[in-house]
Each structure stands twice: as structure tokens, then as C-alpha cells.
């Protein structure tokens, strides 16, 4: 099997695990972890395709950009989660939705 195929299969598995975490879990921290897994799967695809196109670094540069955006997203989301927990005493997504109205 070609090495690129293995990278793509690994990225697809990571993406599916992230989607499953978002769909099945109601804890906001686990949902954020699922989003991070999906972003890392996209980064793996970008780097894998960039590796198999010698002389072009656009995929690697874009992957670094996605990592920076993901770090900022995680920081803001965790700050929001801290405020939600301080106000509602829970981070369960369904429970917070029920309590807001």
C-alpha cells in the first residue's frame, strides 16, 4: 500500500473519531476535543499532500496557519466554558441549553 494512502486513512480515522465525539458526547470539553481531532485530521491531509508534491510548501504553511487558529479557538472556547461553568455549574451542552430559557 502506498504511504500516502496510509496517511489519508489515518486522517480519515481521526476525522471520524472527532465526528463521533461531537455527535455522541454532551460534555462541552469532549466536543472541543472532537473539533481539535477533526482539525488535526485536516492538517495531516495538508502535510501528506504537501510531502508528495516536492518543492511546494503551501500545504505545510497552511497547516501551521490552521494550528495557530486552532490554538486561538481552544483558548477562547475554554474561557467561555469557564464562564458557563461558573454561571450554570455544568458543562453539559444539553443541560446548559435547557437552563438558559
ChimeraX attribute file (.defattr): number of C-alpha atoms within 10 A of each C-alpha:
attribute: neighborCount
match mode: 1-to-1
recipient: residues
	/A:1	5
	/A:2	6
	/A:3	10
	/A:4	14
	/A:5	11
	/A:6	12
	/A:7	17
	/A:8	18
	/A:9	14
	/A:10	15
	/A:11	22
	/A:12	17
	/A:13	15
	/A:14	21
	/A:15	21
	/A:16	16
	/A:17	17
	/A:18	23
	/A:19	16
	/A:20	13
	/A:21	19
	/A:22	20
	/A:23	11
	/A:24	10
	/A:25	14
	/A:26	15
	/A:27	16
	/A:28	19
	/A:29	18
	/A:30	17
	/A:31	20
	/A:32	18
	/A:33	15
	/A:34	23
	/A:35	21
	/A:36	20
	/A:37	21
	/A:38	22
	/A:39	21
	/A:40	20
	/A:41	23
	/A:42	19
	/A:43	21
	/A:44	21
	/A:45	22
	/A:46	20
	/A:47	19
	/A:48	20
	/A:49	19
	/A:50	19
	/A:51	15
	/A:52	11
	/A:53	11
	/A:54	8
	/A:55	8
	/A:56	12
	/A:57	15
	/A:58	14
	/A:59	19
	/A:60	19
	/A:61	14
	/A:62	15
	/A:63	21
	/A:64	15
	/A:65	13
	/A:66	16
	/A:67	16
	/A:68	12
	/A:69	13
	/A:70	16
	/A:71	13
	/A:72	12
	/A:73	15
	/A:74	17
	/A:75	12
	/A:76	12
	/A:77	15
	/A:78	15
	/A:79	12
	/A:80	12
	/A:81	16
	/A:82	14
	/A:83	13
	/A:84	15
	/A:85	14
	/A:86	11
	/A:87	10
	/A:88	13
	/A:89	11
	/A:90	16
	/A:91	19
	/A:92	17
	/A:93	14
	/A:94	12
	/A:95	13
	/A:96	17
	/A:97	9
	/A:98	8
	/A:99	8
	/A:100	7
	/A:101	5
